[in-house]
Amino acid sequence: MIYEVILYYNFSPIEDPKEFCKTHKTFMQNLQVKGRVYIGEEGINGTLAGTAQQMKEYKEYLWSLPGFEDTEFKTDECDEIPFAKLICKVRKEIVAIYEDGLNPKYGGNYLSPREWREVFDKEDDFVVIDVRNNYESRVGHFEDAIKPDVENFYDFPGWLNEAEKEIPKDKKVLMYCTGGIRCEKFSVLMKKKGWDDVNQLHGGILTYGKEEGGKYFKGKCFVFDDRLVVPVNKESLEPVSYCEITGKPADSYINCANMECNKLFVCSEEGAHIMEGCCCEECKESEFRRPFDPDDAFRPFRKWYNYFDDSFKERDLQKQ
């Protein structure tokens, strides 16, 4: 059976996020969908999976709510539901950067996927910034993109303070992320700091791959569900990263089998067998190591997530 995965966000003010969340969660539970949805005063940010009919009903439901009639959805297909459960929570920010006054309506200029490709086709005086975490850009990115070495989105303001010395304020800036939401805030920050020609890829990598075939994108796109990575450019599927165990080309991620470590790292099947799913010898000897299952080693989220208590789960989700 083929399922659908939808990715979406909308910066539309919500007066009572707690009540909105309660009602929203009840609807999704009754619909029997799975995924993650974050709700705050500034709007909604979510990714869900289910049958085509379930996704259709959810979209119609969200569109029916005042202020969310224009919500755009990115849709992909998969063979299995890539989520273990449904999470619906209230957050102060639906994408956390911890900087006040970053209203997306003052953000950068939207470039459609076609316009984005045309800049790469016809121009050469611009800079491209990957507005994702380092473990995301490690397995896939646009050609010649600046890939900040940060682990969380809220580290980007600090990175920009340093990058300010290297990127001229009169330079044309192109930025991208998975679905577009992080660019909504980071583009505002760049404009506040003096860059004028700031442009963001509308719909993000996922939309670009569908509409323009992924030209100029190398590797694969990291996603926050059981799939972990998805293809973007069918002409460039070769790994751009390397297995941290064997050093050979690889683009598969697993979490270290030592539950006290839980490091997310690039690992080939060969490397996973050598280290029994662990990232190092020390973890391999840990008493908290999960049994290694070679048939399920590359589907880690569903397999091990329930081992952790809520505090560990919340910590990992905040990093996204």
BELVENNOR-V484826 format. One record per residue. N is the residue number from 1. OMEGA is omega in degrees with one decimal (* if undefined). NEAR is the number of other ideal C-beta (glycine too) atoms within 8 Angstrom. Layout:
BEGIN
n={N,N}
omega={OMEGA,OMEGA}
near={NEAR,NEAR}
END
This chain:
BEGIN
n={1,2,3,4,5,6,7,8,9,10,11,12,13,14,15,16,17,18,19,20,21,22,23,24,25,26,27,28,29,30,31,32,33,34,35,36,37,38,39,40,41,42,43,44,45,46,47,48,49,50,51,52,53,54,55,56,57,58,59,60,61,62,63,64,65,66,67,68,69,70,71,72,73,74,75,76,77,78,79,80,81,82,83,84,85,86,87,88,89,90,91,92,93,94,95,96,97,98,99,100,101,102,103,104,105,106,107,108,109,110,111,112,113,114,115,116,117,118,119,120,121,122,123,124,125,126,127,128,129,130,131,132,133,134,135,136,137,138,139,140,141,142,143,144,145,146,147,148,149,150,151,152,153,154,155,156,157,158,159,160,161,162,163,164,165,166,167,168,169,170,171,172,173,174,175,176,177,178,179,180,181,182,183,184,185,186,187,188,189,190,191,192,193,194,195,196,197,198,199,200,201,202,203,204,205,206,207,208,209,210,211,212,213,214,215,216,217,218,219,220,221,222,223,224,225,226,227,228,229,230,231,232,233,234,235,236,237,238,239,240,241,242,243,244,245,246,247,248,249,250,251,252,253,254,255,256,257,258,259,260,261,262,263,264,265,266,267,268,269,270,271,272,273,274,275,276,277,278,279,280,281,282,283,284,285,286,287,288,289,290,291,292,293,294,295,296,297,298,299,300,301,302,303,304,305,306,307,308,309,310,311,312,313,314,315,316,317,318,319,320}
omega={178.9,177.9,177.6,173.1,179.0,178.6,-173.8,172.1,176.2,176.6,178.6,-173.4,176.5,-173.2,-178.7,-176.2,-178.2,179.6,177.7,-179.5,-179.3,-179.4,-178.4,-178.7,178.8,178.5,-178.1,177.2,178.1,178.9,177.9,175.5,178.9,179.7,-179.7,178.5,178.3,-174.0,178.7,179.5,-177.2,177.9,-174.5,178.4,-175.1,169.3,-175.3,177.5,179.0,176.7,179.0,179.9,178.1,179.9,177.1,-179.5,179.1,179.4,-179.9,177.6,-179.0,178.1,-178.2,-177.7,179.9,178.8,-176.9,-178.0,-175.9,-179.0,178.5,-178.7,169.3,-174.8,175.8,179.6,177.4,-176.5,-179.3,174.3,-174.5,176.7,179.8,-174.0,175.5,174.8,176.8,-173.4,174.3,176.9,177.3,175.7,180.0,167.3,-165.6,174.5,175.3,175.0,-179.1,171.6,179.0,-179.9,-176.5,-179.7,176.2,-176.5,-176.4,178.9,177.3,170.2,175.1,177.0,178.7,179.9,177.3,179.5,-178.8,175.3,178.5,-178.4,-165.7,-175.3,176.9,-178.4,178.8,177.5,-178.5,-179.8,176.3,-175.8,178.4,178.9,-175.1,180.0,175.2,-178.5,-178.5,-175.7,178.6,-177.0,175.1,-179.9,174.6,180.0,169.5,-176.2,-178.6,-179.9,-179.8,-177.8,-176.9,179.1,-178.5,173.5,-175.7,177.5,177.6,177.1,-178.2,177.6,177.8,-177.5,-179.7,-178.9,-173.5,-176.8,-179.2,-178.2,179.5,-179.8,174.8,-176.7,171.5,178.2,-178.7,172.0,-173.0,-177.2,176.0,-170.1,-178.8,177.3,-179.7,-178.9,-177.2,178.1,176.8,-179.9,179.8,178.8,177.6,-178.4,170.0,175.1,-176.9,-174.9,-176.8,-175.9,-179.1,-179.8,-177.3,-178.8,175.6,-177.3,-174.4,178.1,179.4,179.4,-178.4,-173.0,-175.9,176.8,176.3,-179.3,-179.7,176.1,-178.8,179.6,-177.6,-177.6,176.3,176.3,-175.9,172.7,-174.2,-178.4,179.8,175.5,176.8,179.9,178.6,-177.2,-176.5,177.9,-177.6,-178.3,179.8,178.8,175.4,179.7,-175.5,176.9,-178.1,177.7,-174.9,-176.7,-180.0,179.1,-179.9,175.9,177.7,177.6,167.7,174.1,179.8,-177.1,174.1,-174.5,176.0,179.5,176.4,-179.1,174.1,-176.5,179.0,-175.5,174.9,176.9,178.0,179.6,179.4,178.0,-178.4,-175.2,-179.9,176.1,-178.2,-177.9,-177.9,-179.0,179.9,178.8,179.9,-179.5,-175.1,176.3,-179.9,-178.7,174.6,175.6,-179.1,178.4,-176.0,-179.5,-175.7,-173.5,-176.4,170.3,-168.1,-171.2,-176.1,-172.9,-168.6,-168.2,-178.0,174.9,-172.4,175.2,-173.5,-178.8,177.7,179.9,-177.8,178.3,-178.7,-179.0,179.6,-178.8,-176.5,*}
near={4,7,13,14,14,14,12,14,14,11,9,8,7,13,4,6,10,7,7,10,12,8,8,12,11,8,10,13,8,6,10,6,12,10,13,12,16,12,15,13,7,8,12,17,10,12,12,15,16,13,8,8,6,12,15,8,9,15,11,8,9,11,9,6,8,4,8,11,8,5,12,7,8,12,9,9,7,12,5,6,8,10,14,8,5,12,8,11,8,8,9,5,9,13,11,10,14,6,8,3,5,10,6,9,5,6,12,13,7,7,12,9,13,8,8,14,12,8,12,11,6,5,8,3,5,10,9,12,11,15,11,9,10,10,10,12,13,9,15,15,11,11,9,4,11,9,9,12,5,11,7,9,11,8,10,13,11,8,11,12,7,8,10,8,4,5,10,4,7,5,11,9,14,14,17,16,14,13,13,14,12,13,16,14,14,13,14,14,14,13,13,8,8,6,11,7,9,13,14,16,17,10,13,15,14,15,14,17,14,5,10,10,8,13,9,9,16,11,15,11,15,13,9,6,12,10,8,10,12,9,9,13,13,7,7,9,8,7,9,10,10,9,13,8,12,9,5,9,8,13,13,11,14,12,11,14,11,14,11,6,10,10,8,8,10,12,14,11,9,10,14,16,8,8,14,10,11,14,12,8,7,6,15,11,6,11,3,6,14,9,4,9,7,8,4,7,12,10,8,9,13,8,8,10,9,5,6,10,5,6,6,9,10,8,8,10,9,8,8,5}
END
